[in-house]
Structures are given as structure tokens and as C-alpha cells.
């Protein structure tokens, strides 16, 4: 009998109904790779024929990028209590460079796994953690640099191409020549191109060997622009189900990765549930949990405690860590004249620590030791911008740009360890100062992928900050940012609910796609062309089905023109 | 006793409550000009003091641009049945270059005013129409070119400056140097600067002498970026009140002008109600009404009928006319290979007419005669982009750009008549092709103000096209567009309701403001700076009050943190 409370079991059953509902007019398809176990999930949207009055012709199905994993495959039975199938388990095992441990090697992990009080919260099918064998490095960057094309690399290559070759006679591939500001986007992504981009650090595949459930995806300037979403709040029992639901909800609407920012006392258990059920990479900010372990007193943080937290989370399967190692002592005084000081939570924790101890933080001084941990599990760095501007007034100032230069130094160190890196960026920036951020990041951080929060282009519209920031996100995506961290309408005001998450994601899918179009990404305009043709031919059902949010499009249409006849007019 | 039905009277009473509610923490103020009757309405937002923990200091009130007119002045009693006070009546009269007619000089206007069946719909206090005396020209451009600074010009100068001088010791004027792409924005707007900009055609003040109720505003690249909203649908009796309500609602949230796109048989009466109660300029597309008069048969349209419609609307007080005079016969075949053909309603009406008659449209051939009408009332041209792209695929094509060149030729002709002109622009354009639109417009249309719809930067997000287009609108505003035509979430799907109108306007206020900031418009950052300081100091009430949508910001905050204590933390 399960130790999980009935209430939780019920909640997870409710969830399945809502999030596994297939998208209208769509079916899950799998593109086959070079071996039977490389099967890349995509969504195919059917189209109706063109009516006789417009020339009667067939319209091909459109293949779209699909982040929803098994949840929208009607052939797979979802059971959140058991977790998703371990898609990558064989790939990881066959590399023979990692081994299963007897149990968690972090002190905290051992404590949690042996506490009988936690049985009612604990995921029941935890695998033994896996770690690189002594001396081995299991990062995708390490393989890439050795010339090895991993199944993960092939997977993302197939995924990025979206079976475009099927449309070559359709006329839908017509698109404007883009302006990519020096990006090197290929006509067709090959596994070798992926390998090369990973090897030179220009792209990453966040894929911890302890998160075999994930469907590999790539973050880099020469690939489709991605969207990260954030989940997590308090972690009382009942909310574990809520957080899992939000994660699945996020993947349904197109979140490419998800950051778990949960706080509270059951953060470890919440994370396990999320990871075991997440088809997308999961990121965290380990310093948040470390701070909980010292009851919120930043000055009490120690390297030993932080190290234990990194190992704890790495052995659960977290795919990337936000680490604010660029908050150096010398930059802190530069924030004194700011309008909004230090607004990054991680940044202010580390600034407080630096000032209290009057020394460089252990994140900075122990950076090489952190790299050793990262490469033993293939956790990617998301080097945090602890000094990002919290207002237009503070944009592009000495503190922000000083930190960015330090992130560049740290990138070099990480790369010496073959550890994958992306760089976090702002924040609040007026439009005309956005490009400077991108250009400086490319230069100072050697083209490591940039991952930005917005930026918000004005401070005066709380409740609409998904929009103030989508304006900036689309631009910085165009200029070269590889992944956009979404912002919801509740930014600055409160915690997002499910509807806010949905609106935030769709808004950012728009920004990312607008960027792909402007860069001239091959095939980026296919869905736009199909939509426009359907619009011109009054194929309403196709317009809904091709939309980023088919359900909302239909609902809005039906509000004022509810009759079926209005849809085929 | 009033002939207006009781139901209508009741509706207008309901309306007053909702739209005259003052904004929280705000008061209506008037900036005094050089003479007693120049009093420019603005909104002043009070701020609380900074708490002791943040240094205990006063925070000055912030003056913001206010489009809501008398509706948010608690000292003015609104009576929609009587209309707004005729603010400009004295200015118009003292110029002694216009005269009151005995009644409408259009045939249609006479028919409507004498039809007893319409008494129940008709606004009861219609003034006699006013027209330039024989040989006179009453356009603001005409005065400007004669070196005359009108009260309207002084009014907009004061309005644009927003009493910035009051903040000179506050620290809030700090802002980034902008990038304006060659705009000539002055540090402080003087009436002479306004006159000069109007004289050279680089800005317009849409202000029909038959719309004395309006508060003058200016549209030009060297002024604050403005937002137009659209209202109007069917015109059955009950909906007149609805349309008036939408107009007032639009001005409440920041619509700078409003286009009345009403259709149906009582369009003339609906327009009268809107004009008599509108504090902002009202635009129309006269060809829509002309088409109604020929039962929707485009080929039956004639110059005589169109001319009568122009005079009818000009004598009611419409401030600008969208006229698709650039749809020339030679451009129509250029649209044959498009994905979405001709999507502008006015454009397709005129293309149909041109093809049916196989000759240039009367809008083009009679353009000088149209100018004669415009200058007799000071109606501004909004030269319509009848061939704008309806999809990304069709952006920046030969049809669109050919028409734009023709609009440039027509601009020159209008200017020979001292008639004010703005130019309409697209549409659907990927980000990297937006700037070409602006640059070409500036060059081909001699810097006449550009007025664009979006542009939408992707086609795939129906239900979110306020966002797909705000991304483009912010950019084109930054590059030099003077006014942005809003798009609501219902674009492509249905008719917007009040909530859609509100969301559409706020979204476009964001785009316009982001553009002002990027251009480095003097004082543009004041409100952002005040908001950011309030945010840093946890002054929640001030954050709500300073927001573009104070009500929504408070509502979102209170959803998850409803306690008063959470607001002063």
C-alpha cells in the first residue's frame, strides 16, 4: 500500500485529465533517429482542404515543436506517482563512465531519505543516484570536445529541424531573409553541427545524468529561441501536487525549461516529484535552499553547506544551477547610488555575505571545486546576474557590467573543466540600451548562450509586465539571446496562478518566435504562412488549431460569433 | 420634454458613475496658459513620504498626461445628453474666418436632420455647422504657415511639457540619453516650436472647427507618441449609448484619439453623440458610410455621393478622415500573388471599384477637390494604407511600397492646400523589416507623421495580437512613428468588449511609452523613476497609483497578498 496520502493521489488524477488533453486537430508524432531508441516527439497539426471558392487544394499538416512530452501522447498512461519513463537511461548507461551510488552522498540527502516522517511526502520510486566514475567527466561538452556525437545531440538536431523537408514542395517555406547580427544558423541542423556548437561553448544541452526522463533540448544562439518558466512557492504537503501541476501545465503551453524556485521545509521532496515527472530540464537556485538550512541568515552560509546542497540537488537530477558567483566584493559599493539597489534575491544574499565577512564569496573562490561537482553529473551553469538592474534607471551601469565581465572569466574556468555554461541577463532596460547588453555578453562571455529575464522596457505597468518585458525579450532574442525567462502578469505584485503562467508562456512564445522570424531562422515562417493562408481562406478551425493558444483563440471567437456557420464562412 | 427614450437616459446615467470615478491618489489639475481660456487638464498623482527606514523624505507629486477630459474632473457635472463644454468655441470664433451655416449643407445631413422618425435617436443640442468663409482656410497648418500661433498650438505645447519644470530639483529627471534616429525633440516644447512643426507638416493638430469640445493634442515625431483606439459596431438604438461609453472608456485609459468605425443605418446619429461627448479627436473612414448608402455595392460608389459624405461628416465635426487615395489601378495586380491579398476594408472597396470601372479611383483623381473640403473645416487627412500587408509573408512588398510612394505625392498636394496630413502604415511585419517602413515613410512622405497599426510581428497568436503587435509598435514608435493604432486581444477573432478595449489601450500605452523612453524624450523617465523608488521603498499604494492601470495592479496584488499590512511592509 502506498504511503502517499489519498488526497495527493486524487489531486494527481485530476491533473491528468486537464494536462493530457490533446490539442485540437493535432496528434503526437515521433521522428525516428539513427537508432530505435531515438524517437523525437513532435506535434502535427492537421489542416482542412481549401474550399472550392479559393481553388480547392490540399493543405499539408504542420509539424510544431512540442515541449509537452508524454503528457499529450494518448498512448502513454501518465502516473505521476511513478514518474515518466527514463528515456535516456540506456544512453547514459552505455557510456560506461558513470556508476550508481548506494544512496545519496550529500549529508542532507541522506537525512531526508531516512526520515520516516517524510514517507507521506516522498516520491516512492527514487532511483539510486548516479555519478561519474572517479576521474570521468560526463558533460555533453566533454563528449563534444572529444568528437563524440551523443544520442542527446542527435535528438536535438532532429528536434530543431521539425521535419521541414516534408514541406519542400508546399510553398510554405517561403520567408524573408533575416537579419541575424552575425549568428551562424545553418539551413539544416546536423548532429555534427550540434556537437560543434556544444564543443565551442556556444550552446548547451542541460541534461543531468540523474534526470533520464528529460527529452533533450538545446539552448544556443544558432538554434530556436527557447523559453524558461518559473514555478514554486511554499511547500506544504498539498502544494507538492500544485507544483507538479504547474510544471506540467508549463510544458503544455511551451515552456522549454522550468526553474523550481520552491521554498519551505519540504523543498527537497517537492523537487523530487517535479524531476521525476518533468520532460524538460529543471533548474534551481541552490543558494535559496542553502539559506533555508541556516534559517535565512545569509552571513551564516558556508562553503561546506553550499557544497552539500549542490551534491544533494545534483543527485536528484537538477539540470542547471543558477550560481551568483559574479557578485564580487568590489562591485557591491557600485550599487549604492542605484535607484533600486540589488533586486536579485541570490545577488543580495551574496552581497550580504560578502559585506558581513568582508571577503570574496565562496561561490567565486571555490568556483573550480563547483566545476568538479558539475561535471560529475553534467549539471550546467546558469551564471546568475546578481547585480542586474531592477529599474530602467539602473540599466547598463558599472555594477551590472562589471559582474558580466566576471561571468566571462568564470565561463573560461568552467570551460577548462568542460562544464556547460549559460549566462543570465537583465532585467529592466530601455529599448535603446538592450543591444549593448547582447553585444557585451557575446564579447565578454565568448558567445556562451545568453539567458535573459525580459528585459522590461518600462517600469510603469505592473499587472502588464509580461508585455513590458516581451517587447524587450523579442528584441534581445533577435539580437542573439538563446533563452528568454518568462514574466507573468503578476510580476512585482504576487504569485502567479495557472492562468498567469499560461499567459506568461504564450507571451514569451510570441517573443521567441518573433525573434526567430527576424533572425531568418530556416522554416520559422512556416506556421505563420499556414495561418495566413487559412485566414485568407476563412478556414476558422485551422486558424484555431494553428494558434499558439488554440483554446483561447476559439473561445474569443465564439464570444461574439458563436455559430458554427461563422467558422466556415 | 426630451424625445430621447428613457432607456437611453438611464444608460447614460449608469455610465457616468463608472467613467467619472477619479483615479486613486490623483487629482485633476489645470496648467494655465497665456490667457484665461487656455487651461490644460492634467492628472497629478500624489506620493507618500519615504519611510524612516529608507531615509524619511518627501516625494513630489507626479504630473501625467491626461486624455480623459472633463470625465475625471469632479467639479464638472457630466451630462451626455447635453455634451461637453465647447472649450474651443471662442478661439474659433475670434479668428473670424468661419461662419455658421443655416443647417447642414450635405444632402444626407439635411435628410437626417429633418426626419421626424429619428427624433428618438438624435442628439438634442446640435449646433449649426460652421464652415470657412469663402476663400478662407481654417486649418492649423494654414495659420502656422502664416506665422500665427493659435491657442490650440499653445495648448499642446503646455500639454506636452507636463509641468516638468516642477521636478527640476527632485532627482526624478535623471534619464538615459536616448537614440532618436534623427528626430528633433526639443528639451522643452514651446508654442513656436509647435507652430514650426505644423507649418512644415511634421506634426498635426486634428481639430475640426465643428468639434470645439476637443482638448487639442498633437501628433508628430518630435512629440510624445500617441495611441489611437477604434470603437463602433452595429448601430441599433441601444448601442449608441454603448458606443459613447466605449469612447469615454477609451479616453479614461489613455486613448489619444478615437476612430468611430460604426456601421449600420444610424451611423450618422451615433457619430453625433460621440462627437458631442468626445474630448479627443475623432476619426472616421468615410468610404464605409458611403458604401452603406449604395447598399454595399462598391462599383456603385460615385464621387458625388462620396463628396456629400465628406461634407456631412465634416459638418458634424470629424477631425480626421482615413482616405485610401493611394490605391491606384496599377498597384492592384501587384497583390495577386500575395498570401492574404488586400486586407484593408477601405483598400478592397477601392480596388474593387478600380477594377470594375478600370480607371483610377475618384479618391485619387478628385484629390484636390477633397483638399478644398478638408481646409474649409480643418479636417486632417489620414492617408490610408489600403494595400497594407495582412500577413508577414506580404510585408514590404511592391504593392505596399508603391502605395506609400503615392501617399507621398498626395501629401505634397495636400500641403499645397495647407491641409494637415498623416500617413497610415502596416500591419503585419517581422521585426527586422520594420525600420525599412519607417525610413521609407520619412523619405517618401517628407516626414509627415506616420500612424501605424501595430505592426504585428507574427501571425500565429490570435487572441494575443495586442502583444504580437505591441512588440512591433514599440519598435516603430522608437524609430519615429507618431501615433500607434491599438490592437485588442480580439483582433482577427471578433468584436472587442470593454475589457478588451482597456487591455488594448494599456498595452499600447506601454508601447508608446517604451518608444518615448528609447528616443530619450525629455522627462519620459520621470514616472518610471518614481515607480522604481516607490518599489524600492515598498510604498505599495504609490506603486498602484503610479501604474498605467492602478486598478488592475491593486487587484492582482490583493489576490495573493490582500492584507493592508502587506502593502506597507
Interface residues (C-beta under 8 A of the other chain):
Chain A: X174 X175 X176 X178 X179 X339 X340 X341 X390 X391 X392 X393 X394 X395 X396 X428 X430 X431 X432 X433 X457 X458 X459 X460 X461 X462 X463 X464 X466 X467 X468 X470 X471 X474 X475 X478 X489 X490 X492 X493 X494 X495 X497 X506 X507 X509 X510 X511 X513 X514 X515 X517 X518 X519 X520 X525 X527 X528 X529 X531 X532 X533 X535 X536 X543 X544 X546 X547 X548 X549 X552 X553 X555 X556 X557 X559 X560 X561
Chain B: X174 X175 X176 X178 X179 X339 X340 X341 X390 X391 X392 X393 X394 X395 X396 X428 X430 X431 X432 X433 X457 X458 X459 X460 X461 X462 X463 X464 X466 X467 X468 X470 X471 X474 X475 X478 X489 X490 X492 X493 X494 X495 X497 X506 X507 X509 X510 X511 X513 X514 X515 X517 X518 X519 X520 X525 X527 X528 X529 X531 X532 X533 X535 X536 X543 X544 X546 X547 X548 X549 X552 X553 X555 X556 X557 X559 X560 X561
